[in-house]
């Protein structure tokens, strides 16, 4: 069902955008930001905890209509001519989040060695920290109406525009958890240490790495500002928004398929920025910062307590020619 919804939204975006492109070709005034209302970007996310290398796929499909009802003459510039729309879908991965549990865990083991007819016992005390790593994969679908507040195109080399943004977003996240032990110290004694409790709390081996997976579903409604700057070398897009968040968290308990469901709500903030080189390569470097300002009740997932960062590098392809496919 969700796949059909995504495909339907994508088709609507493609059809509407194609007619918009065709209409723009007949207008007297050309929008300097409409160099490519359609765009597809493919690249990679960065995760510095895996070393300075790319990790996992980044992709987006977007349509940006700066003016849904473009003016035909310079003097015609009413409220309708200031309304725009951006919509699309994108997939990206956040930087992995590490959590070091403050309390150390103590593990006690006994190692026995047989020497001739006797046994030599060694009493081992291991101090270890638990380190949990969370990796988040996001798929977002959004629609973002916008209203032009201010525009400056007096300089032929630089064109800037400030928009008021209204955002509605559906985001599905897959959270993979890995829990590892970091051994801090290992002490060996031939006699029972005085601080060992009686009866002895022993283990035969250290716990292996634990893994888990959760699914997070967010619906966001927000308002914010968007700044667009176009130069001869490239474009800068900066968006800041905040608003209301509804979350549903489904956490798998074991391999049998059992799971728990938690729901919550709160307020969020979102910062998105990208720099696109338009002169030659079409390379785009982007950043996203997302976090929770306040969440009602207990924090549902550990990494929501800190900002989630995403950094990606992608190649953007414009799709201006799609409009020609629908011409009679």
Secondary structure, DSSP 8 states (H G I E B T S, - for coil): -HHHHHHHHHHHHHHHHHHHHHHHHT-SS--TTTT-SEEEEEEEEE-GGG-SSEEEEEEEEEEEES-TT--SSTT---SGGGEEEEEEEEEEE---EEEE-SS-EEEEEEEEEEETTEEEEEEEEEEEEEEEEEEEEEEEEEEEEEEEEEEE--SSSEEEEEEEEEEEEEEEEEEEEEEEEEEEEEEEESS--TT--SS--B-SS----EEEEEEEEEEEEEEEEEEEEEESSEEEEEEEEEEEEEEEEEEE-STT--EEEEEEEEEEEEEEEEEEETTTT-EEEEEEEEEEEEESSS-SSGGGGS-EEEEEEEEEEE-TTHHHHT--
